[in-house]
Amino acid sequence: MEINKINRGAINSYNAIKSAKAPAAGKKAGGTFDSVEIDFSQSISSAKASVASRLNAEANIEKIKQLQAQYDGDKCPVSAEDAAKAVLGE
């Protein structure tokens, strides 16, 4: 398979790094490695709390109750017939 327009410099750099990481002849692969553990649970909890507080601020309970009372029963400013026509595209 032939690949055109490939960045040969990037491939050569990759191969150089790969060969530099390879163990020397007669030396076992392995050894000591550094490890990093990243715990995102605190960040995720903080983000969830932030989103929840914004949602609670937007959904004002008093405003919802006011609207429910305003549109309760037959008080809706749009008739059922008009709503049905709009849904059916008439």
PLY file of the C-alpha trace (Angstrom):
ply
format ascii 1.0
element vertex 90
property float x
property float y
property float z
element edge 89
property int vertex1
property int vertex2
end_header
0.00 0.00 0.00
1.32 3.43 -0.90
0.56 6.50 1.16
1.14 9.85 -0.51
1.85 13.19 1.11
3.10 11.76 4.37
5.22 13.78 6.75
8.47 11.81 6.71
9.98 14.01 9.44
7.25 13.01 11.87
7.77 9.32 11.09
11.55 9.62 11.51
11.04 11.41 14.85
8.65 8.69 15.99
11.08 5.94 15.00
13.95 7.72 16.78
11.94 8.04 19.99
10.75 4.45 19.71
14.29 3.13 19.28
15.56 5.31 22.15
12.95 3.77 24.44
13.81 0.24 23.39
15.88 -1.65 25.98
19.55 -2.10 25.26
20.73 -5.49 24.03
20.78 -7.98 26.87
18.76 -5.73 29.15
15.27 -6.74 30.22
12.34 -4.54 29.32
10.58 -3.11 32.30
12.15 -1.36 35.22
10.74 1.48 37.21
7.93 3.60 35.90
6.25 6.67 37.22
2.52 6.53 37.54
-0.07 9.20 37.99
-3.57 8.68 39.30
-6.05 11.39 38.51
-9.24 11.59 40.52
-11.91 13.67 38.84
-14.65 12.85 41.34
-14.30 16.16 43.20
-14.37 18.15 39.95
-17.38 16.21 38.70
-19.25 16.69 41.98
-18.53 20.41 41.87
-19.72 20.67 38.28
-22.92 18.76 39.10
-23.64 21.05 42.04
-23.06 24.11 39.86
-25.44 22.88 37.16
-28.06 21.91 39.73
-27.96 25.33 41.38
-28.35 27.07 38.00
-31.31 24.85 37.14
-32.95 25.56 40.49
-32.48 29.28 39.95
-34.08 29.05 36.50
-37.02 26.95 37.69
-38.49 29.35 40.17
-41.11 27.37 42.07
-43.28 30.40 42.76
-43.36 31.31 39.07
-44.39 27.75 38.20
-47.23 27.84 40.74
-48.38 31.20 39.39
-48.48 29.88 35.83
-50.31 26.72 36.92
-53.01 28.85 38.56
-53.17 31.14 35.54
-53.73 28.25 33.10
-55.75 25.96 35.35
-58.89 24.44 33.85
-60.42 26.38 30.97
-58.31 29.50 31.56
-55.86 28.70 28.77
-55.75 31.58 26.26
-55.54 29.10 23.35
-58.61 27.00 22.67
-58.32 23.24 22.31
-59.66 23.57 18.76
-56.89 26.05 17.80
-54.26 23.80 19.37
-55.57 20.77 17.44
-55.55 22.73 14.17
-51.94 23.80 14.80
-50.86 20.22 15.49
-52.64 18.92 12.39
-51.20 21.72 10.26
-54.53 23.22 9.26
0 1
1 2
2 3
3 4
4 5
5 6
6 7
7 8
8 9
9 10
10 11
11 12
12 13
13 14
14 15
15 16
16 17
17 18
18 19
19 20
20 21
21 22
22 23
23 24
24 25
25 26
26 27
27 28
28 29
29 30
30 31
31 32
32 33
33 34
34 35
35 36
36 37
37 38
38 39
39 40
40 41
41 42
42 43
43 44
44 45
45 46
46 47
47 48
48 49
49 50
50 51
51 52
52 53
53 54
54 55
55 56
56 57
57 58
58 59
59 60
60 61
61 62
62 63
63 64
64 65
65 66
66 67
67 68
68 69
69 70
70 71
71 72
72 73
73 74
74 75
75 76
76 77
77 78
78 79
79 80
80 81
81 82
82 83
83 84
84 85
85 86
86 87
87 88
88 89
